[in-house]
Amino acid sequence: MPPIISVSAVAKTYKTGFIALQAVDLAIDKGRIFALLGPNGAGKTTLISIICGTVTMTSGQVRVGGHDIVQDYRAARAMIGLVPQEMALDIFATVWDTTCFSRGLFGKPRNAAFVERLLRDLSLWEKRDSRVIELSGGMKRRVMIAKALAHEPEILFLDEPTAGVDVALRRDMWGLVRRLRDTGVTVILTTHYIEEAEELADEVGVIDRGRLILVEKTATLMQKLGKRRLTLTLQQPMETIPPELTDWDLTLTDDGQHLVYSFDANAAGTGISGLLRRLSGMGIDFKDLDTSRSSLEDIFISLLEREA
């Protein structure tokens, strides 16, 4: 099955000369949650805006559901729902009218049952007759999602969907995103919350300075690039790491109380047993040890450092 989104050699240079994107290639399969990560100004919003048709690319080609976004704009756009970072709502309209109006913009017939189900899924049903101006910031964000889903799109773009919302609402939105994926909707999100991508995404793309530097399944990325850490809590603090321990990838915390060893959990030998023997032979005692794995944030930072 061909990808539902196909981006080929897409570039964007603004009139000021700023190069926002450099020959980006990307394919996203149907029914996936794809997280696009990158620092501010990396090109995340520019890329999704081009796919959604709100920004014109300088060169390249984008196909959505097999439709060229330039030559067959209407068909491509009808497949997409977009929740931008900025609030774009008629603050004096009710939640119900806002959702129904958005549905009508795409030529969809009235369907009160569908709109009710959508508002219930977003915990907006009790607010259906409230005007947008009366809602909290989190509820307004939900209305934005209702607008984007009103015409039953096959693809949903979420640009920083949980920025500025509380933890409880963020978790609710995560649940909604998973339910959408389970119904076959393809979800593409940009986020600054690394744990959000790690929790939700089937696949991750990392963009930096307009270049897509990596696209990988989240689980595979964690396995390939993730390291584990052994943290030893020392009986006596150290000032520096002794030269006899240079064979191991060790760091010492600022207070000198913890010795941290990073290792590849997939390697044939982790080196832990040798390290512990060496410490024992040197008379370095520890009172506790703990292991943890690298997070997606660690991997993200290391990738950007590698590209710098």
ABEGO torsion letter per residue (X at the ends): XBBABBBBGBBBBBAAGBBABBGBBBBBBBGBBBBBBEBBGAGAAAAAAAAAGABBBABEBBBBGGBBAAABAAAAAAABBBBBABBBBBAABBAAAAAAAAAAAAGBBBBAAAAAAAAAAAGAAAAAABBAAABBAAAAAAAAAAAAAAAGBABBBBBGAABGBBAAAAAAAAAAAAAAAAAGBBBBBBBABAAAAAAABABBBBBBGGBBABBBBAAAAAAAABBBBBBBBBABBBABBBAAAAABBBBBBAAGABBBBBBBAABABAGAAAAAAAAAAAGBBBABBBBBBBBAAAAAAAAAAAAX
